[in-house]
Amino acid sequence: MSWFLAPQTETQTSGPRVGLTVGKVIGKSHERNRIKRRMREALRRHVDLLPQHSDLIFHPRRVVLDIEFTKLEAEIVRILTQANSEAARAARNNSALPAGKPVS
């Protein structure tokens, strides 16, 4: 499963956001919808692990249809933990920049 993390801009003061992208290449609409339902449920159970002030985008593969839910849930937790680490590292790097200096 692929995932991408993007920091929210300062004007966006809402909580963390999650996006799911399931393309037509994965299968028919009922299969894509089932993948999204399973992913949403796994994410709902671990919403407290979402990285703050970030947008997290998931791009699941077809295997999500057949994998046991406990394994899917473990994979989601692993990704959320890794995303939290990346978000914390990015926040540290951004706060270390001197104020008023442009970032190139």
QUIPELIN-V508107 format. One record per pair of residues at least 24 apart in sequence whose ideal C-beta (glycine too) atoms are under 6 Angstrom apart, sorted by sequence separation. I is the first residue (numbers start at 1). J is the second residue. D is the distance in whole Angstrom. If there is no record, write none. Layout:
I_J_D + I_J_D
This chain:
18_43_6 + 35_60_6 + 56_83_6 + 35_64_5 + 35_65_6 + 42_72_5 + 42_73_5 + 46_77_6 + 49_80_4 + 51_83_5 + 51_84_5 + 54_87_5 + 16_50_4 + 31_65_6 + 42_76_4 + 46_80_6 + 16_51_6 + 16_52_6 + 26_62_5 + 51_87_4 + 16_54_5 + 17_55_5 + 18_56_5 + 19_57_4 + 20_58_5 + 21_59_5 + 8_53_5 + 7_54_6 + 5_54_6 + 6_55_5 + 5_56_6 + 4_57_5 + 3_58_5 + 2_59_4 + 1_60_5 + 1_61_6 + 3_79_5 + 5_83_5 + 5_86_6
